[in-house]
Amino acid sequence: IDHTYSHGIRQNLEKQFVNDKLFVIHHVSREGTGGLDFIKYSQMLDSSVFCLSPAGFAPWTKRLYEAIIHGCIPIIIGDVLIPPYENQLNWSTFSIRVSETELSNGQLKYILNSLSTNDIHKMQINLNRIKESMIYRLPDSKPIDVYWNRFVDNDNNAFDYILRELSTKLNTWVQQKPTRKE
């Protein structure tokens, strides 16, 4: 086991919750490496209220996308994770952020238990509103008029969000571009 992987977050989760009946901790199979197969994993996400989205090697995790697409409130665990479209989406309205220190200090279960049924319901409604932002739709068999929506609304999909991100970055880069001295 590589203990540097995920800053030890995934190992810490397994250590703390492997025998806790409120948590289901599984390794998800990748290309036959063992563990839980993807269909069973998807079914578990569909029936869960919260889904762990711990850090891995990178400052992003596909677990966020999987949780959101399955309607599961993501619990983002890690200090270095950068959620997609962080400048466009209010992540605190549909996800829970837990620092590595909070996890190490055993606070995850306390954080989850402190949420009221009403809080959870509001997060699920907000999660459903932003779900399309994580989905890349395949083209339909019939051509449709496509336009880019510069403003965030409930009908946006991943394409709109990416274009807005690129537009923002372009504007930042253009403003920061040094002028040439002749």
Secondary structure, DSSP 8 states (H G I E B T S, - for coil): --TTGGGGHHHHHHHHHTT-TT-----B-STT-SSB-HHHHHHHHHT-SEEEEE--SSS--HHHHHHHHTT-EEEEE-SS---TTTTTS-GGGT-EEE-HHHHHTT-HHHHHHT--HHHHHHHHHHHHHHGGGG------SS-------SS--TT--HHHHHHHHHHHHHHHHHHH------
